[in-house]
Amino acid sequence: QIGNWGIHQLHVTNAAKTEKAYFDTRPINRPNETRELLLQGLMQGAVDTHMPTVTIQKNLRPFVEDQLDTLVGCPIGSTRIVLHPEPGAPTLAQLLVEPGRVDRSKPIILAVGPEGGWVDYELDVVFKPSGFIVAGMGPHILRTDTAVVSALALARSLW
């Protein structure tokens, strides 16, 4: 489903709560299969026909701290949101619609974690110091694939 959302880059990364065999059992680890799935998505969406770049980043902290700022479309100052079911955190929809919450003139980077969210270390040591704002998707814990599609739908409709 990523192929028809107009996403320029997708970086799949490891997290503390990621299943140990995740990267071995998913199409993301098989480039030809991943490309075919992305092409199918591009054919469904007649609006955005840009093939996204897909990479696997097995080490979260070095990726966020050392590589993210150098990626095209991910400049320092971009709107960075990490989705996590944190009590009291605003929802993604609130961040995107309330005036002054985020700079709408900047590209948006969404970090979606594994089911159950990120661990405190990932939030407090990796994401927050790198300029990410914590936001939720509502009162329910979503599967990662559902959270990604829901977040992209919100971002595309409100951004």
Disulfide bonds with the S-S distance in Angstrom:
none
